[in-house]
Amino acid sequence: MNNNIEEILLKNGYRVCSNNIVFPYSDYFYQKCIKDEIGKKYSINLVHYPAHHNFLASWMVELTNNEPHLTFQEHRPKLENEMDLIVIENNCEKFWKTFNCEYCEKFSG
């Protein structure tokens, strides 16, 4: 794992998960819940797949939302710096808005 990207992800609110039962063939993934003053909007999973045989290491970006239930996935050959992360998060936000998704959970009061 690139220690620089790990530091960037942790600094930006992602938590590391090593359970590859959720994402077969991955070695780890990072997850962040995106929320605002109204509530929880969606989760972003950044899944790392290690190099294997003829395949290079790569990342998959997954946005998940429960209302309506949907998943958006984007495969990326690399995730190397904070600018890559900004592009990913902006794409997820555009997707959420474009499909008029509901909040997963609204904060009360």
Secondary structure as UniProt FT lines:
FT   HELIX           3..11
FT   TURN            12..13
FT   STRAND          15..17
FT   TURN            24..25
FT   STRAND          28..35
FT   STRAND          39..49
FT   TURN            53..54
FT   STRAND          58..66
FT   TURN            67..68
FT   STRAND          69..76
FT   HELIX           82..98
FT   TURN            99..100
FT   STRAND          105..106
//
